[in-house]
Amino acid sequence: MDFSLDDDQRLLQDTVQRLVAKDYRFEQRRAYAAEPEGFSRALWAQAADIGLLGLAYPEADGGSGRGAVDVMLVMQALGRALPLDPFLPTMVLGAAALRHADAAQRTRRIAAVAAGDCVLAWAGYGCRARPQGGGWRLDGSADAVLHGDSADALLVAARVEAGSDALFIVDARSVGITRAAWRTHDGRRAADIGFDGVVVPDDARLGASEVVDAVRQAGIAALAAEAVGAMELALELTVEHLKTRVQFGAPLARQQALQHRVAEMLINLEQTRSMAMYAALMLDEPDAAGRATALSAVKVQVGRAARFVGQQAVQLHGGIGVTDECAVGHVLKRLTLLEAEFGGSDQHLAAVARAGGFVEAA
């Protein structure tokens, strides 16, 4: 299989890498976190201008029509910045969801998303939906919704009947919605969102359980790619620290035991890089059961590797690694929370076990 990039993909990757290097350094990230919405609207506008926000949406609807591998390249590059912005729900989850919307919803939403005028958030589970007056009524709550306080629209996975879910897109300022904002451990913003008799039209329902699953799987693949970028950063910071930190008259990098730890970090990084590519390719797998098992396996491997690399990076830095001024501690926080998004490693390992394993016996 040919894993080389074409000219357009290399250009896309270089563009995002330049954006991160110029406008998303660690010191700038700390300033962005202090802004009212927890991320920089100016940087968000730049991302829209270079076509990132509409990357995976169809060209016919105002997007760029790029595929899963292109999304992977962008998320890897962004991962090095430990992004505070709602790239994942707006750029990735929204594209996976709105491809199932009718023409009116696509016209209303996608151009605004691509222009940076509509921020999306994934509201996950916790709501119930029932038919009402030709539309739907939503009741319940969704906790820890990342970027929920700044979102213009919410992607809500709601239970419609026993064992069956549906995905809705809901204006975040609809009557009956309440939002309580707070800051997450890794510096992003989140909100606990309540739904009390929120009425939406019938076209707000984007699909049933299979659509919910497809959106979650797109999220897992994007997180795997983001983990690669964050783990690259952790490894680079750690190697640089070991080369420059001197103890007993010699750099720490000369100690063989520490070299072995760095080698293990590198192995975990490269395994994650392979799994991120595998995840991107498996998003187009027509076998729903096989696709679900594959993405669960990816989540297990990536989650465990991310936690290992983050923890080793901090330990090899010593006490300075847990200070707010040290970037590597922020990498650990991001990688730790990444492991929990869209289900933790244990949950996905159980799913793989129920499916009979990741690789079928001959």
Secondary structure, 3 states (H helix, E strand, C coil): CCCCCCHHHHHHHHHHHHHHHHHCCHHHHHHHHCCCCCCCHHHHHHHHHCCCCCCCCCHHHCCCCCCHHHHHHHHHHHHCCCCCCCHHHHHHHHHHHHCCCCHHHHHHHHHHHHCCCCCEEEEEEEEEEEEECCEEEEEEEEEEEECCCCCCEEEEEEEEECCEEEEEEEECCCCCEEEEEEECCCCCEEEEEEEEEEEEEHHHEEEEHHHHHHHHHHHHHHHHHHHHHHHHHHHHHHHHHHHHCEECCEEHHHCHHHHHHHHHHHHHHHHHHHHHHHHHHHCCCCCHHHHHHHHHHHHHHHHHHHHHHHHHHHHHHHHHHHCCCCHHHHHHHHHHHHHHCCCCHHHHHHHHHHCCCCCCCC
